[in-house]
Amino acid sequence: MHWDVTKYVILFIIAISIQYTLNKILYELKEIKKNLIKKM
């Protein structure tokens, strides 16, 4: 029983960090795109 809870907590933390990383990548891509448009 205890192991199940731990497993879900770990999965939850992993999911949050993946989400955070994806958001950061998307944000940086948007910034790069903005800069490219400015250069053109």
C-alpha positions, 0 to 999 in steps of 0.5 A, spaced: 500 500 500 505 504 502 509 503 495 503 505 491 502 512 494 510 513 493 509 511 486 504 516 484 507 521 488 514 520 484 510 520 477 506 526 479 513 530 480 515 527 474 509 529 470 510 536 473 517 537 471 516 535 464 510 540 463 515 545 466 520 543 461 516 543 455 513 550 457 520 553 458 522 550 451 516 553 448 517 560 451 524 560 448 522 558 441 517 563 441 522 568 443 527 566 438 522 566 433 520 574 435 528 575 434 528 572 427 522 576 425 526 582 428 532 581 424 528 580 417 
